[in-house]
Amino acid sequence: MFEHANRLFHWSWEAAWAVMMLLLPITSLPLLAHLVGSDMVAAPAAFGLVWLVLLWFVPYLVRGGKLHPQAIPFLAFVSVAFISSAAAFFVNVPSLKDRSLISREFQALVTLGVGTCFYFVVSLFPNTTTRLKTALQWINVGGFIILAWSFTQAYYTYTSGNYAPLLSDIQHMISERGLFSGRVTGLAFEPSWLAHQLNMLYLPLWLAATVQRYSSYRFRLWRITIENILLVGGVAVLFLSFSRVGLLGFLLGIAYLFLELNGYLIKLIRARLAKVNLRSQRMQRLVRALSSGLLIVIFLVVYVSMAFGVVYGASQYDARLANLFKKPDQIANVFQYANQLYFAERMVYWAAGWNIFGEHPIIGVGLGNAGFYFQNKFRIYAWSLVEINLLMDHSNYLPNTKALWVRLLTETGLVGFA
């Protein structure tokens, strides 16, 4: 009987792991959002996570299991986050929208706790080749669902201009937010979240599998793998999301591969030149230096042209990107120019966060507390923006920095950022 119970536990672990990987694309399930009282983030992957934490991770630690070595700096950051959050109770934090400091910090620390559990489980559970391969397969299945649903959205929005009522109903069952006209959302809360999903998890995996000629499946169509097909579809969906930051992130990821290619080509050309019989060693060194420099210039021109072409192509379908190629109106400051690019709101959030960090540079203001300071830290220009006025006067949300790196500086200071 004990053996059967043990098998059942092992089976439940694998099932919970599959649930986690499969449900990653859904970020704000309405049913879960109502249960936990969240306005936006309600990831059903947490169901599998809770099961694994209680029935696998905790027993793993009790039996003397060790954490991954990379968990040490992560735990150091968690400690700093707790210290900065505790220290916030000893300073005069501004009040805003009747939000209490303790409730705001509680929500932020719960979020950090969930992220910590995800980190520990994902870094430790796939400790065999079979589990890792299974994880990749479930991630691919979730990715396929993202692509299928996104292409369905694109078909309706670009052929009829409107979504069928059934599509909207399904999206409202999946997400707290509805569909966006002219932009695909996938299973996420909004198009930019979809782009972040693709850039942070799916595209890197599919790109790595393509470059390494690896597949977690035996299926081949000639020499084309499932991951090759998913990569092409994922890039297309990324463009269809029309997320400017998402597009930039993808281009930077591709830039890394090109840098690797540069190094390979330069080494190859140098090896060929070494075989050429030149008159002197000095001449050989000069030829090598000139050829390397020329190649770098050529590659730089090619890559900048390619990036320009990609952004220009996307600008034909996105008015926000199109403004990059228009002559700006008369402007008095960088915020006005950013406003012409539909980007000013992000910049004023970043600037406010930077101002808060300037006054609390060591350990920051504590997790989740940056929003309390925003009303006094916005630049004067911010109050001319509709989004800022709606956020501050007509919503119950506290503002945030809209950028992870600025938020780390603002809420955990230089210590947490480091």
C-alpha positions as CSV (number, residue, x, y, z in Angstrom):
1,M,0.0,0.0,0.0
2,F,2.9,2.4,0.8
3,E,4.3,1.7,-2.6
4,H,1.1,2.6,-4.3
5,A,0.8,5.8,-2.3
6,N,4.4,6.7,-3.2
7,R,3.7,6.1,-6.9
8,L,0.6,8.3,-6.6
9,F,2.6,11.1,-5.1
10,H,5.2,10.9,-7.9
11,W,2.5,10.9,-10.5
12,S,0.9,14.0,-8.9
13,W,4.3,15.8,-9.0
14,E,4.6,15.2,-12.7
15,A,1.0,16.2,-13.3
16,A,1.5,19.4,-11.3
17,W,4.7,20.1,-13.2
18,A,2.8,19.7,-16.5
19,V,0.1,22.0,-15.3
20,M,2.7,24.7,-14.4
21,M,4.4,24.6,-17.8
22,L,1.2,24.3,-19.8
23,L,-0.6,27.2,-18.0
24,L,2.3,29.7,-18.1
25,P,0.7,31.7,-21.0
26,I,-2.4,32.6,-19.0
27,T,-1.5,35.6,-16.8
28,S,-4.8,36.9,-15.4
29,L,-7.5,34.2,-15.1
30,P,-10.7,35.9,-13.9
31,L,-11.7,33.0,-11.7
32,L,-8.4,33.1,-9.8
33,A,-8.3,36.9,-9.8
34,H,-11.6,37.0,-7.9
35,L,-10.4,34.4,-5.5
36,V,-7.2,36.2,-4.6
37,G,-8.5,39.8,-5.0
38,S,-6.1,40.7,-7.7
39,D,-6.8,43.3,-10.4
40,M,-4.4,42.0,-13.0
41,V,-2.0,39.3,-12.1
42,A,-3.6,35.9,-11.5
43,A,-1.6,33.1,-13.0
44,P,-3.3,29.7,-12.9
45,A,0.2,28.1,-13.1
46,A,0.2,28.8,-9.3
47,F,-2.1,25.8,-8.8
48,G,0.6,23.4,-9.9
49,L,3.2,25.4,-8.0
50,V,1.4,25.2,-4.7
51,W,1.1,21.4,-5.0
52,L,4.8,21.0,-5.8
53,V,5.9,23.4,-3.0
54,L,3.9,21.6,-0.4
55,L,4.3,18.0,-1.5
56,W,7.7,18.0,-3.1
57,F,9.9,21.1,-2.3
58,V,9.2,21.1,1.5
59,P,9.9,17.4,1.9
60,Y,12.9,17.8,-0.3
61,L,14.4,20.4,2.1
62,V,13.4,18.2,5.1
63,R,15.4,15.3,3.7
64,G,18.4,17.5,3.4
65,G,18.1,18.6,-0.2
66,K,20.4,21.5,-1.3
67,L,19.4,24.6,-3.1
68,H,21.0,25.6,-6.5
69,P,24.2,27.6,-6.0
70,Q,22.7,30.5,-8.0
71,A,20.1,30.8,-5.2
72,I,22.6,32.4,-2.9
73,P,22.5,35.9,-4.6
74,F,18.8,35.5,-5.1
75,L,18.2,34.9,-1.4
76,A,20.5,37.9,-0.7
77,F,18.2,40.1,-2.8
78,V,15.1,38.7,-1.0
79,S,16.7,39.6,2.4
80,V,17.4,43.1,1.2
81,A,13.8,43.4,0.0
82,F,12.5,42.5,3.5
83,I,14.9,44.9,5.1
84,S,13.9,47.8,2.9
85,S,10.2,47.0,3.4
86,A,10.6,46.9,7.2
87,A,12.6,50.1,7.2
88,A,9.7,51.9,5.4
89,F,7.7,51.9,8.6
90,F,10.4,54.2,10.2
91,V,10.1,56.9,7.6
92,N,7.3,59.4,6.7
93,V,5.7,57.7,3.7
94,P,3.2,60.0,1.9
95,S,-0.4,58.9,1.9
96,L,-2.2,58.3,-1.4
97,K,-5.7,57.1,-2.4
98,D,-6.4,55.8,1.2
99,R,-4.0,52.8,0.6
100,S,-2.3,51.5,3.7
101,L,1.4,50.9,3.8
102,I,1.0,47.5,5.4
103,S,-1.5,46.2,2.8
104,R,0.7,47.5,-0.1
105,E,3.8,45.8,1.2
106,F,1.9,42.6,2.0
107,Q,0.8,42.3,-1.6
108,A,4.3,43.0,-2.9
109,L,5.9,40.5,-0.5
110,V,3.3,37.8,-1.4
111,T,4.2,38.4,-5.1
112,L,7.9,38.1,-4.2
113,G,7.1,34.9,-2.3
114,V,5.3,33.4,-5.3
115,G,8.3,34.3,-7.5
116,T,10.7,32.8,-5.0
117,C,8.7,29.5,-5.0
118,F,8.7,29.5,-8.8
119,Y,12.4,30.0,-8.9
120,F,13.2,27.2,-6.4
121,V,10.9,24.7,-8.0
122,V,11.9,25.4,-11.6
123,S,15.6,25.3,-10.7
124,L,15.4,22.1,-8.8
125,F,12.6,19.9,-10.0
126,P,13.7,19.1,-13.6
127,N,16.8,17.2,-12.2
128,T,16.7,14.5,-14.9
129,T,16.9,14.5,-18.6
130,T,13.4,13.0,-18.8
131,R,11.8,15.8,-16.7
132,L,13.7,18.5,-18.6
133,K,12.6,17.1,-21.9
134,T,9.0,16.8,-20.7
135,A,9.1,20.4,-19.5
136,L,10.2,21.5,-22.9
137,Q,7.4,19.5,-24.5
138,W,4.7,21.1,-22.3
139,I,6.1,24.5,-22.8
140,N,5.9,23.9,-26.6
141,V,2.3,22.8,-26.3
142,G,1.5,26.0,-24.4
143,G,3.4,28.0,-27.0
144,F,1.4,26.4,-29.8
145,I,-1.8,27.4,-28.1
146,I,-0.5,31.0,-27.8
147,L,0.2,31.0,-31.5
148,A,-3.0,29.4,-32.6
149,W,-5.1,31.8,-30.5
150,S,-3.1,34.8,-31.6
151,F,-3.4,34.0,-35.3
152,T,-7.1,33.5,-34.8
153,Q,-7.3,37.0,-33.3
154,A,-5.2,38.4,-36.2
155,Y,-7.4,36.8,-38.8
156,Y,-10.5,38.5,-37.5
157,T,-9.1,41.9,-36.7
158,Y,-7.4,42.2,-40.1
159,T,-10.2,40.7,-42.3
160,S,-13.3,42.1,-40.7
161,G,-12.0,44.8,-38.4
162,N,-14.0,43.4,-35.5
163,Y,-13.8,40.3,-33.3
164,A,-16.6,37.8,-33.3
165,P,-18.6,37.8,-30.1
166,L,-17.5,34.3,-29.4
167,L,-13.9,35.3,-29.5
168,S,-14.5,38.1,-27.1
169,D,-16.4,35.8,-24.7
170,I,-13.6,33.3,-24.8
171,Q,-11.0,36.0,-24.1
172,H,-12.9,37.3,-21.1
173,M,-13.0,33.7,-19.7
174,I,-9.2,33.6,-20.0
175,S,-8.2,37.1,-19.1
176,E,-9.4,40.0,-17.0
177,R,-8.9,42.2,-20.0
178,G,-10.5,41.9,-23.4
179,L,-9.1,41.9,-27.0
180,F,-7.3,44.8,-28.6
181,S,-8.3,46.0,-32.0
182,G,-5.4,45.7,-34.5
183,R,-3.1,43.9,-31.9
184,V,-3.0,40.3,-30.8
185,T,-3.0,39.5,-27.1
186,G,-2.6,35.8,-27.0
187,L,-3.7,34.4,-23.6
188,A,-2.1,37.3,-21.7
189,F,-3.5,40.4,-20.1
190,E,-2.4,42.8,-22.9
191,P,-0.2,42.7,-26.0
192,S,2.9,43.9,-24.2
193,W,2.6,41.1,-21.7
194,L,2.4,38.6,-24.7
195,A,5.6,40.1,-26.1
196,H,7.4,39.8,-22.8
197,Q,6.3,36.1,-22.6
198,L,7.7,35.4,-26.0
199,N,10.9,37.3,-25.4
200,M,11.6,35.9,-21.9
201,L,10.7,32.2,-22.4
202,Y,9.4,30.9,-25.7
203,L,11.5,32.6,-28.4
204,P,14.8,32.0,-26.6
205,L,14.0,28.3,-26.2
206,W,12.9,27.9,-29.8
207,L,15.8,29.9,-31.1
208,A,18.3,27.9,-29.0
209,A,16.8,24.7,-30.2
210,T,17.0,25.9,-33.8
211,V,20.6,27.0,-33.6
212,Q,21.6,23.8,-31.7
213,R,19.5,21.6,-34.1
214,Y,17.8,20.1,-31.1
215,S,14.2,19.0,-30.7
216,S,12.3,17.5,-27.8
217,Y,10.3,15.5,-30.4
218,R,11.2,12.8,-32.8
219,F,9.0,14.3,-35.5
220,R,10.7,15.8,-38.5
221,L,9.3,17.3,-41.7
222,W,12.3,16.8,-43.9
223,R,14.8,18.4,-41.6
224,I,12.3,20.9,-40.1
225,T,11.5,20.4,-36.4
226,I,8.6,21.5,-34.3
227,E,10.7,24.1,-32.7
228,N,11.7,25.6,-36.1
229,I,8.0,26.0,-36.9
230,L,7.2,27.5,-33.5
231,L,10.1,30.0,-33.8
232,V,8.8,31.3,-37.1
233,G,5.3,31.6,-35.8
234,G,6.5,33.1,-32.5
235,V,8.4,35.9,-34.3
236,A,5.3,36.6,-36.4
237,V,3.1,36.8,-33.3
238,L,5.6,39.1,-31.7
239,F,5.3,41.5,-34.6
240,L,1.5,41.2,-34.6
241,S,1.5,42.3,-30.9
242,F,3.0,45.6,-32.0
243,S,4.8,46.0,-28.7
244,R,7.7,48.4,-29.3
245,V,9.7,47.4,-26.3
246,G,9.0,43.7,-27.2
247,L,10.3,44.3,-30.7
248,L,13.4,46.0,-29.3
249,G,14.0,43.2,-26.9
250,F,13.8,40.6,-29.7
251,L,16.3,42.6,-31.8
252,L,18.7,42.8,-29.0
253,G,18.4,39.0,-28.5
254,I,19.2,38.4,-32.2
255,A,22.1,40.9,-31.9
256,Y,23.8,38.4,-29.5
257,L,23.7,35.7,-32.1
258,F,25.2,38.0,-34.7
259,L,28.0,38.9,-32.3
260,E,28.8,35.2,-32.0
261,L,28.7,35.0,-35.8
262,N,31.0,37.9,-36.1
263,G,33.6,36.3,-33.9
264,Y,33.4,33.1,-35.9
265,L,33.8,34.8,-39.2
266,I,36.7,37.0,-38.0
267,K,38.6,33.9,-36.7
268,L,37.9,32.1,-40.0
269,I,39.2,35.0,-42.1
270,R,42.3,35.4,-39.9
271,A,43.1,31.7,-40.2
272,R,42.9,32.1,-44.0
273,L,45.1,35.2,-44.0
274,A,47.6,33.4,-41.9
275,K,48.1,30.9,-44.7
276,V,48.8,33.7,-47.2
277,N,52.5,34.1,-47.7
278,L,53.2,37.8,-47.1
279,R,56.7,39.4,-47.1
280,S,57.0,40.2,-43.4
281,Q,55.4,39.6,-40.0
282,R,54.6,43.3,-39.8
283,M,52.7,43.2,-43.0
284,Q,50.7,40.2,-41.8
285,R,49.7,42.0,-38.6
286,L,48.7,45.0,-40.5
287,V,46.5,43.0,-42.9
288,R,44.9,41.2,-40.0
289,A,44.1,44.4,-38.2
290,L,42.7,46.1,-41.3
291,S,40.6,43.1,-42.2
292,S,39.2,42.8,-38.7
293,G,38.4,46.5,-38.5
294,L,36.8,46.5,-42.0
295,L,34.7,43.5,-41.1
296,I,33.4,45.1,-37.9
297,V,32.4,48.2,-39.9
298,I,30.7,46.2,-42.6
299,F,28.8,44.1,-39.9
300,L,27.8,47.2,-38.1
301,V,26.4,48.8,-41.2
302,V,24.5,45.6,-42.2
303,Y,23.0,45.1,-38.7
304,V,21.9,48.7,-38.3
305,S,20.3,48.5,-41.8
306,M,18.5,45.3,-40.9
307,A,17.2,46.8,-37.6
308,F,16.2,49.9,-39.4
309,G,14.4,47.8,-42.1
310,V,12.5,45.8,-39.4
311,V,11.4,48.8,-37.5
312,Y,10.4,50.7,-40.8
313,G,8.4,47.6,-42.0
314,A,6.6,47.5,-38.6
315,S,5.9,51.2,-38.8
316,Q,3.8,50.7,-41.9
317,Y,1.2,49.1,-39.7
318,D,1.7,50.9,-36.4
319,A,1.2,54.7,-36.2
320,R,3.3,54.9,-33.1
321,L,6.4,53.5,-34.9
322,A,5.5,55.6,-38.0
323,N,6.2,58.8,-36.0
324,L,9.8,57.7,-35.7
325,F,10.2,58.5,-39.4
326,K,8.4,61.8,-39.4
327,K,9.9,65.2,-38.8
328,P,9.0,66.1,-35.2
329,D,7.0,69.2,-34.5
330,Q,8.6,72.1,-32.6
331,I,9.5,70.7,-29.2
332,A,10.7,72.3,-26.0
333,N,11.9,69.1,-24.2
334,V,12.4,65.4,-24.6
335,F,9.0,64.7,-23.0
336,Q,7.2,66.5,-25.7
337,Y,9.0,64.6,-28.3
338,A,8.3,61.3,-26.5
339,N,4.6,62.4,-26.4
340,Q,4.6,62.6,-30.2
341,L,5.9,59.0,-30.2
342,Y,3.1,58.0,-27.8
343,F,5.8,57.2,-25.2
344,A,5.8,60.2,-22.8
345,E,3.8,58.4,-20.1
346,R,6.5,55.7,-19.8
347,M,9.2,58.4,-19.5
348,V,7.5,60.4,-16.8
349,Y,7.1,57.1,-14.8
350,W,10.8,56.4,-15.2
351,A,11.7,59.9,-14.3
352,A,9.5,59.9,-11.2
353,G,11.1,56.6,-10.1
354,W,14.6,58.0,-10.7
355,N,13.7,61.0,-8.5
356,I,12.5,58.7,-5.7
357,F,15.7,56.7,-5.9
358,G,17.7,59.9,-5.7
359,E,16.2,60.6,-2.3
360,H,16.5,57.0,-1.0
361,P,19.6,55.6,-2.8
362,I,20.8,52.9,-0.3
363,I,17.9,50.5,0.3
364,G,15.1,52.3,-1.4
365,V,11.5,52.8,-0.2
366,G,10.4,49.2,0.2
367,L,8.6,46.8,-2.0
368,G,5.4,48.2,-3.6
369,N,5.8,51.6,-1.9
370,A,7.1,53.7,-4.9
371,G,3.5,54.6,-5.9
372,F,3.0,56.6,-2.6
373,Y,5.7,59.0,-3.7
374,F,4.7,59.6,-7.3
375,Q,2.3,62.5,-6.8
376,N,5.2,64.7,-5.5
377,K,7.8,63.4,-7.9
378,F,6.1,63.8,-11.3
379,R,7.6,66.4,-13.6
380,I,5.2,69.4,-14.3
381,Y,4.8,68.2,-17.8
382,A,3.3,64.9,-16.6
383,W,0.1,66.6,-15.5
384,S,-0.6,67.6,-19.1
385,L,-0.9,63.9,-20.1
386,V,-4.4,62.3,-20.1
387,E,-3.2,59.0,-18.8
388,I,-1.5,60.5,-15.7
389,N,-4.5,62.5,-14.8
390,L,-6.8,59.5,-15.2
391,L,-4.5,57.4,-13.1
392,M,-4.1,59.9,-10.3
393,D,-7.6,61.3,-10.1
394,H,-10.0,58.6,-11.4
395,S,-8.6,55.2,-10.6
396,N,-7.9,53.2,-7.5
397,Y,-4.5,52.0,-8.7
398,L,-1.2,53.2,-7.3
399,P,1.3,54.2,-10.1
400,N,4.5,52.2,-10.7
401,T,7.7,52.8,-12.5
402,K,6.8,50.6,-15.6
403,A,10.3,49.3,-15.7
404,L,11.9,46.5,-13.7
405,W,15.4,48.1,-13.4
406,V,14.0,51.5,-12.3
407,R,11.7,49.7,-9.8
408,L,14.6,47.8,-8.3
409,L,16.5,51.0,-7.8
410,T,13.5,52.8,-6.4
411,E,12.2,50.1,-4.0
412,T,15.4,48.3,-3.0
413,G,18.1,50.9,-3.7
414,L,21.7,50.3,-4.8
415,V,22.0,47.4,-2.4
416,G,19.1,45.5,-3.9
417,F,19.9,46.5,-7.4
418,A,23.5,45.2,-7.0
